[in-house]
């Protein structure tokens, strides 16, 4: 079988790096791009100087300020980030048109047959990184391998400004040694369950049969069985027919207090808004999913008479939560989904994420 050549490119602290590039006063100091603490904002991106203090994306801005009292909060300039993302995409297209964007700052590229006939995925990754550095004054990290799963993990191994190649002969050993928490697609709750089953790294997962994995984790057990053996046949998809875009979180502990639920819901709504912005779509229907501690599940829907602005998602989601019968009940999961899409929005009608 002909092995594919897959590159995963991930920009380094994208929003924060752009702000530091454009404003010398922000260079070398901890900054957070996102909402303000006194407005109950959320961290969109933290600079590497801020990450030293434990600040990370999706954290509340108030918590970020507690961790680093001298951190500087910067309001996002989303139209600038989108413009830079388009410039990065243009660099990708010099080498291949088989590109699958995951967000404004990361994408998969299939360079099995590259436009410039370079032949080496490593050299192509180097060329992309150098073009981003020299033309945009930004850095990116890249992972190179024969499948998406390994390329994605590899891009995160030597950040910032890293380049990691995991060749076909090294993949299985690499995944066997990989901590479960590093597996792309395994969240904190699933990792905690795996740890309770004495599964701490890929080799532990590999010892379980497919039937056992399916019994423990449902259909996704099939994926775990294959991936720990280096099997990932998912193609780089240049187009997907979208019917809905959403995000959800299963909490490490069940939540009861309304303010805790609202805080988590804001983080989820932010993720959905960012995904909608990347796909350049707008929808009119918002669905809130609530799963209780006893695994009973309810949904609540709201359909707006016109496309929902990105900065309205949070408001409508909170309204749905407050109207739902959750008072005094333990909640283990919240999810937000947007559907009923309109035509891609005009570039002259840029929506605000914050």
N, C-alpha and C positions, 0 to 999 in steps of 0.2 A: 504494500500500500504506500502511495506517495505521501510523505509527511508534509504537513502544512508548515508555513512559516508565519507565526503570529507575533505581533508586537502589541503590548499594552503600554500606552503613553499616559502618564499621570503628571499633571502640572504640580509644582511644589508650592503649597500654601497660596493657591492661585489669587484669590481676591486680595489677600494681605500683601502678596508680592507685588501686585500691580500698584497698590497704594504706596508701598515703600519705593517703588521705582519712580513714581510720579511726584512724590513729595519727599525731598531729602530729610525733612524734619522727622520722618517716621523711620528712617533707616537705623538699624542697630538697636532699636528699642522694642519692647513688647507692645504689640497693637492687636486689637480685636476688631474685625469688621462685622457689624451686626447692630442689633438694637441696643439702646441705652439701659443701664441697670435700673434707673428710676422709672422706666417705662415698661419694666418686666420683659425686656428684650431677650433675644437668643443669639448666641455666637454663631455666625455663618462660617467664618474662617479665622484662625488665630495664626499670627506670625510664629516663626520658629523660636524667636526670643520669648514669646508668651507661652509656648508649649512647654518650655522648661519648667514652668510653674504648675503644670498639670492642666492647663486650659486646652479645651478641644471643641470642635464644632458640635452644635446641638446642645451645648451646656448653656445654662441660663447666664445672662450677662452679670447678674448679681453675684452668682457663684464665682464667675471669672474675676470679678473685682475683689472678692474676698481672698482668692488665691494669690492675686497680684494687685495690691492697692494702687500701684503706680501705672497700671496698664492704661493705654490710650485707646478710647473707643472711637471708631471711624464709621460714619454713616456710609452705606454701600452706594456705589455708582454703577448700578447694574447695566446701564447702557454701554458703559466702558468695558465691562467684563465680557459682554456679549460681542462687542466689536473685536476685542482681542481674541476671543474664542474663534471667530470667523477667520482671523488671520492665521491662527494655528491650524485650522481645518484646511486652509489653502496650502499650507506647507505639506500637510499629509497628502493632499491630492497630487503633489508633484511626483509621488512615489507609487500611489495606488488609489483606485476609486472604491475599493472594498473596505469601507470604513463604517464602524458601528459606534457612534457616540453614546457614552453612558451618562455624561453630564457636560457642562460647559468646559470642564477641565480634564476630562479623560476620555479615551476612546481605544477600541481595538482596531488594529489594521491587519489585514491579510496581505502579506507581501510575497506569497508563494510565486507569483509572477509579477514582478515590479515593472513599472513603466520605463525606468531608466536602464533596465537589464543589469542591475548591479549584482543580483544573485545572492548576496549575503544579507540576511536579516539584521545581523549585528552592525554591519556597515551602514545599512539604511537607518537603523535606530540612532547611530552616531551622527549621521547627516541631519536627521530631524532635530536632535537635541542641539546641534551646533547652529542650525538655522534659527531655532527659537531663541537661542542665546544672543546671536549676533544681530538678528533683525528686530527682536522684541525686547531684548535685555531682560529676559526671564529664564528660569531654569525648569527643566522637566526631568522626571525619572522614567526609565523605560524597562520593561521586562520582555525578554525574548524567549520563546519556546515553540513547541509544536502544537499547543492547544491553549485555549483561552484561560482555563483555570490556572495553569502554572504560570502563564505570562502575567496574569493579574497579580498573583502573589509575588512574583519576582520583581515587579515594578516597585513594590513597597519595601524591598529588602535593604536598599542602600540609599534611602532618601536623606537629604535632598541631592539632586543632580546625579542620581545613580543610574547605572546600566548593568543589569544582571541577565546573564544567559544561562538557561537550564536546558542542556542538550538532551536528546531522546534517551541516551544511555544512562543519564543521571536522574531522570524524572521519578522513577519508582522509589529509589533510595531517598530522594529529596522529600517526597510526600510522606514516606514512612517516618522520617525524622521530624516532620513538621508538627508543632504543637497544635492541638485541636482548635485553640482560640485563633490561630492564624488562617484556618480554612475559610476561604471566601464563601459566604452563604451560611456559616454556622455562627449564630448570634450568642449572646451571653447566656440566655436561658438554656438553649440546646447544649452549649458547652458545659454548663453546670450539670445538666442531666448526664452527659457523657462522662464527666469526671466522677459522678456518683456511681457509675458503672465500671470504674477503673479504666476508662478510655481517656488517655492524656495526650496521645500523639497518634500519627497515622498508623504506625505499626500495631498499636492496640486495636484500632478500628479494623485493620486488615484481618485480624484473627477471627472476626465474626462472619458467619455465613450470610449470604444475601437474604435468606428467609428470616434469620434472626434480626437483621437490621430492619427489614420491613416490619416485622412484628414490633420492634421497639420504636421506630420513627415513622412508620407509614410509608407512602410511596417514595418519599425522598430517600428512603433506605436504598433504593436502586441506584441513585446518584452517588451516595456514599460508597457503595460497593465498587462502582466503576472508578470513581475518581481517585480512590486510594491506590488503585492499580494503574494510575496514569491514563485512564481512558476517558476522554472528553471529546466527543465528535461534534459538538455544537459549532455550526459555522459562524463566521463573522457576517452579521445580517445588516445589509445596507438599508433595508426598509422593513418596517413592521406595520401592519394595519392596526391602528390603535382604536380600541373600543373604550378603554378606561385607563386612568393613571391613578395610582394610589400608593399608600404606605401604611404600615401598621407596626406596632410594637407590643411584644409580650413582656410584661414587667418582671423584674427579678423577685419582687414581692407584690402581693395584691394591694391595690390602692382603694381607699375608702373616702378620704377627704376630698371635697370638691376642688380645692385649690391645687392639690397634687395632680388631680386628673386634668385640670385646665393647663397646668404647666407642661405636662406630657403631651397634651393635645396640640399645644402651640408648636412644639418641636416636630411633631408628625406633619402638621399643616405646612410648616416651613419646607420639609423634604418634598412634599407633594408639589408645592409652588415651584420649587427649583426644577423638578422634573417636567412640569408643564412648560416652564420657560425654555428649557432645553429643546423640547419637542415642538415649540412654537405653536401650541394649540390652546384653545379655550373651551371650557365646557359649561353647561348650564345646570347640571345636576350634581349635587354633593351628597355623598352617602357616608354616614357615620356608623361604624361597626363597634359594638360593645360586647365583650365576652366576659362573663362573670366567673368568680372563683369555682363555681360548680359546673363550669363549661356550658351553661346556658348562654345563648347568643341572641342578641337583638340588633336590628338595623333601623336607622332613621334617615329619611331622605328629605332633601329640600331642592326644588327646582326653581331657579331664578328666571325671570322673564327675558333676561339677556345674558350674554356671557359673563361669568363670574370673574371679577378682577382678582389678581393673585393676592393682593393685600386684604381682600374680603374673605378669603378662605378661612382664616383663623376665626373671624367674627361669626360666620355662619356655622362653623363646626362647634364653637362654644355654645351658640344658641341651641343647636340640636342636643348637645350634651345636657344643658340645663333643663331642657324639656323632657328628657328621657327619665324613666323610672329607675334612677341609680342611687338615690339618697339612702345612705346606711348600708349599701351593698358593696361587697368586695369585688373589684374589677381587676381582671388579670390581663386584658388586652384591649387596646383601642386602635381603630383603623379609620383612615379617611380616604375616600375615592371620589374622583371627579369623572363624569361621563357626559354623554350627549354633546359630542364635540362639534364646534363650528369650524369654518374654514380657517386655515392658518392665519394668524393675525398679521396685520400690516406692520411693516417696520416703522411706519409713521404713528403707530398706536402702541408704543412700547408700554408695557404694564410694569408697575413697581412691585418688586418682591417684598419690600418692607414698607 
